[in-house]
Amino acid sequence: WLFLYSDGITEAMNSRKESFGREKLLNLIRENKDRTAREFSQELLKLVSSFTDGASQVDDITLVALKNVDNLDKEANLATQLKNSAETTSEDKTP
């Protein structure tokens, strides 16, 4: 596992001026250690969004999650999904 993130995640604030915090992030990492990097990233972004509940943010939220995959079929499937997602995104921007 390799997980890099900006302080925009831990410092994301809700309307009560409470920050998301490092402890919530560490708990999420522990609870999701068996998930793929993509599943973990999606869960984290969902949790941060739920926590902030639409409160205006002053910092960017950036993350990179990488996980060693022992199963080459699973890795190939993920690569195909990412390729398809990138192609769809680029097609959406075509005039």
Contact map, one row per residue, 1 for C-alpha under 8 A:
11100000000000000000000000000000000000000000000000000000000000001111000000000000000000000000000
11110000000000000000000000000000000000000000000000000000000000011110000000000000000000000000000
11111000000000000000000000000000000000000000000000000000000000111100000000000000000000000000000
01111100000000000000000000000000000000000000000000000000000000111000000000000000000000000000000
00111111100000000000000000000000000000000000000000000000000011110000000000000000000000000000000
00011111110000000000000000000000000000000000000000000000000111100000000000000000000000000000000
00001111111000000000000000000000000000000000000000000000001010000000000000000000000000000000000
00001111111100000000000000000000000000000000000000000000001111000000000000000000000000000000000
00001111111100000001100000000000000000000000000100000000000111000000000000000000000000000000000
00000111111100000011110010000000000000000000000000000000000000000000000000000000000000000000000
00000011111110000011100000000000000000000000000000000000000000000000000000000000000000000000000
00000001111111000011100000000000000000000000000100010000101000000000000000000000000000000000000
00000000001111111111000000000000000000000000000000110010100000000000000000000000000000000000000
00000000000111111111000000000000000000000000000000111110000000000000000000000000000000000000000
00000000000011111100000000000000000000000000000000011010000000000000000000000000000000000000000
00000000000011111100000000000000000000000000000000000000000000000000000000000000000000000000000
00000000000011111110000000000000000000000000000000000000000000000000000000000000000000000000000
00000000000011111111000000000000000000000000000000000000000000000000000000000000000000000000000
00000000011111001111100000000000000000000000000000000000000000000000000000000000000000000000000
00000000111111000111110110000000000000000000000100110000000000000000000000000000000000000000000
00000000111100000011111110000000000000000000000000000000000000000000000000000000000000000000000
00000000010000000001111111000000000000000000000000000000000000000000000000000000000000000000000
00000000000000000000111111100000000000000000000000000000000000000000000000000000000000000000000
00000000000000000001111111110000000000000000000000000000000000000000000000000000000000000000000
00000000010000000001111111111000000000000001000000000000000000000000000000000000000000000000000
00000000000000000000011111111100000000000000000000000000000000000000000000000000000000000000000
00000000000000000000001111111110000000000000000000000000000000000000000000000000000000000000000
00000000000000000000000111111111000000000001000000000000000000000000000000000000000000000000000
00000000000000000000000011111111100000010000000000000000000000000000000000000000000000000000000
00000000000000000000000001111111100000000000000000000000000000000000000000000000000000000000000
00000000000000000000000000111111100000000000000000000000000000000000000000000000000000000000000
00000000000000000000000000011111111000010000000000000000000000000000000000000000000000000000000
00000000000000000000000000001111111000000000000000000000000000000000000000000000000000000000000
00000000000000000000000000000001111100000000000000000000000000000000000000000000000000000000000
00000000000000000000000000000001111111110000000000000000000000000000000000000000000000000000000
00000000000000000000000000000000011111110000000000000000000000000010000000000000000000000000000
00000000000000000000000000000000001111111000000000000000000000001110000000000000000000000000000
00000000000000000000000000000000001111111100000000000000000000001000000000000000000000000000000
00000000000000000000000000000000001111111110000000000000000000000000000000000000000000000000000
00000000000000000000000000001001001111111111000000000000000000001000000000000000000000000000000
00000000000000000000000000000000000011111111100000000000000000101000000000000000000000000000000
00000000000000000000000000000000000001111111110000000000000000000000000000000000000000000000000
00000000000000000000000000000000000000111111111000000000000000000000000000000000000000000000000
00000000000000000000000010010000000000011111111100000000000000000000000000000000000000000000000
00000000000000000000000000000000000000001111111110000000000000000000000000000000000000000000000
00000000000000000000000000000000000000000111111111000000000000000000000000000000000000000000000
00000000000000000000000000000000000000000011111111100000000000000000000000000000000000000000000
00000000100100000001000000000000000000000001111111110000000000000000000000000000000000000000000
00000000000000000000000000000000000000000000111111111100000000000000000000000000000000000000000
00000000000000000000000000000000000000000000011111111000000000000000000000000000000000000000000
00000000000011000001000000000000000000000000001111111000000000000000000000000000000000000000000
00000000000111100001000000000000000000000000000111111110000000000000000000000000000000000000000
00000000000001100000000000000000000000000000000011111110000000000000000000000000000000000000000
00000000000001000000000000000000000000000000000010011111000000000000000000000000000000000000000
00000000000011100000000000000000000000000000000000011111100000000000000000000000000000000000000
00000000000000000000000000000000000000000000000000000111110000000000000000000000000000000000000
00000000000110000000000000000000000000000000000000000011111100000000000000000000000000000000000
00000000000000000000000000000000000000000000000000000001111100000000000000000000000000000000000
00000011000100000000000000000000000000000000000000000000111110000000000000000000000000000000000
00000101100000000000000000000000000000000000000000000000111111000000000000000000000000000000000
00001111100000000000000000000000000000000000000000000000001111100000000000000000000000000000000
00001101100000000000000000000000000000000000000000000000000111110000000000000000000000000000000
00111100000000000000000000000000000000001000000000000000000011111000000000000000000000000000000
01111000000000000000000000000000000000000000000000000000000001111100000000000000000000000000000
11110000000000000000000000000000000011011000000000000000000000111110000000000000000000000000000
11100000000000000000000000000000000010000000000000000000000000011111000000000000000000000000000
11000000000000000000000000000000000110000000000000000000000000001111100000000000000000000000000
10000000000000000000000000000000000000000000000000000000000000000111110000000000000000000000000
00000000000000000000000000000000000000000000000000000000000000000011111101100000000000000000000
00000000000000000000000000000000000000000000000000000000000000000001111100000000000000000000000
00000000000000000000000000000000000000000000000000000000000000000000111111100000000000000000000
00000000000000000000000000000000000000000000000000000000000000000000111111110000000000000000000
00000000000000000000000000000000000000000000000000000000000000000000001111111000000000000000000
00000000000000000000000000000000000000000000000000000000000000000000101111111100000000000000000
00000000000000000000000000000000000000000000000000000000000000000000101111111110000000000000000
00000000000000000000000000000000000000000000000000000000000000000000000111111111000000000000000
00000000000000000000000000000000000000000000000000000000000000000000000011111111100000000000000
00000000000000000000000000000000000000000000000000000000000000000000000001111111110000000000000
00000000000000000000000000000000000000000000000000000000000000000000000000111111111000000000000
00000000000000000000000000000000000000000000000000000000000000000000000000011111111100000000000
00000000000000000000000000000000000000000000000000000000000000000000000000001111111110000000000
00000000000000000000000000000000000000000000000000000000000000000000000000000111111111000000000
00000000000000000000000000000000000000000000000000000000000000000000000000000011111111100000000
00000000000000000000000000000000000000000000000000000000000000000000000000000001111111110000000
00000000000000000000000000000000000000000000000000000000000000000000000000000000111111111000000
00000000000000000000000000000000000000000000000000000000000000000000000000000000011111111100000
00000000000000000000000000000000000000000000000000000000000000000000000000000000001111111110000
00000000000000000000000000000000000000000000000000000000000000000000000000000000000111111111000
00000000000000000000000000000000000000000000000000000000000000000000000000000000000011111111100
00000000000000000000000000000000000000000000000000000000000000000000000000000000000001111111110
00000000000000000000000000000000000000000000000000000000000000000000000000000000000000111111110
00000000000000000000000000000000000000000000000000000000000000000000000000000000000000011111110
00000000000000000000000000000000000000000000000000000000000000000000000000000000000000001111111
00000000000000000000000000000000000000000000000000000000000000000000000000000000000000000111111
00000000000000000000000000000000000000000000000000000000000000000000000000000000000000000000111
